[in-house]
Amino acid sequence: MRFTIAQCNPTVGDLSGNLKRIKTVIERVANKTDLIIFSELIVTGYPPQDLLTYTPFKNDIQTTLQALLDYSRGYPDLGLIVGVPMVTKKDRYTNSALVIQNGEVLHQQDKTLLP
């Protein structure tokens, strides 16, 4: 198995820009790797802090995640691990790593030791 660790510089709150960074990495290395591992909270930038309290931002996270899932269908054999805040049943967030392949979330691993 070949994997790539993508060292990007996400901007806090710039979901569309961060998605563009993710897509650029995918386009550059998709034919050379089986799995791309992105950094913690690559989708929102780190740390998103109070942005997570705004409903429009929460909605934009889900829209961006869906756009990434849709985009990943174009690379069906490529796995992605991306960091994204995920909403819990109690309307709180977890700092999660999602394993994505071919438009599906195959696994969600929540961070357990938060600073």
N, C-alpha and C positions, 0 to 999 in steps of 0.2 A: 504494500500500500504506500502510495506517495501522498504526502500532505504538505501543505503550505501554511505557514504562520504569517498572517497579513498584519503588518504593522502600519496602521493608518493613523491619521490625526483627526478624529471626529470633532466637530464643533458642537458644543452644548446647545441644544434646541434647534439645530439646523437639520431636521429630519430628511428633507429632500436632498440636501447637500451630502449628508452621510450616506443616504441610499445610493447616490451617484458614485461616491467613493467605493462602496461595496461592489457595485456593478463594474466599475473600472478594474478592480482587482480580479473579479471573476473573468472578465473578458481577456485580461492579460495572461492568466495562468490556467484557465479551464482545461486546455488540452495537454497540460504538463502535470496535473495533479489529480488525486481522487477526492481530497478533502481540503477545504480551506477553513482555517481557524481564525476568527476575528476576535478583537479585543472585547473586554467587558463593556457593556452598554454602548456598543458601536452605533446602534440605531439612534440613540438620543444624545450621545456624548456623555462624558462623565465629569462631574456629578450633575444630574438634572435638577436636584434639590426641589425648590418650590414650584418648578414648572409642572411637576406631577400633580399639583393640586388644581390645575386649570382644566376644565372639561374639554375645551377645544384641543389642547395638547394631548390629552388622553385619547381622544378620537383620532388625532393625527398619528399617534403611535400605531394604532390598530390598522389604519389605512396604509401606513408605510410598511408594516409587517405583511399585509396582504399583497402589496405590490411586490415585495421581495419573494413571497411564495409564488406568485404568478410568474415572476422573472425566472425563478429557479426551474420552472418547467422547460425552459429552453436549454437546460443543461441537465438532462435526466440522470446521468451517471455521476454527477458531481455532488458531493456532500458539503454542507456548510454548517459551521457552528458560529452562531451570532449571539451577542449579548443584547438583551432587551428587557425593559421592565414589563412584568406581566401582572395583570390585575388579579387579586385573589377574590374569593367569595365575599369577604368582608370589605370590599372596595379599598383594599390596600394594595401595595405593590411588593413584588418579589424581584430581586435582581437575578435574572434567569439567563441560562445559556440554552438556546434551542438548537437541536440538531435537525436540519432541514435537508430534504432531498426531493426533487421532482414535484414541488408544489405542496409538500406535506411536512408537518412538524412530526418527526419520528420520536423525539424525546425532549422533555423539558427538565432541566436540572436547576433547582433553585439554590442560590447561595445561602449557606446556613450560618456562617460566622460573619455577621455584619459589624463594621467598626462603629 
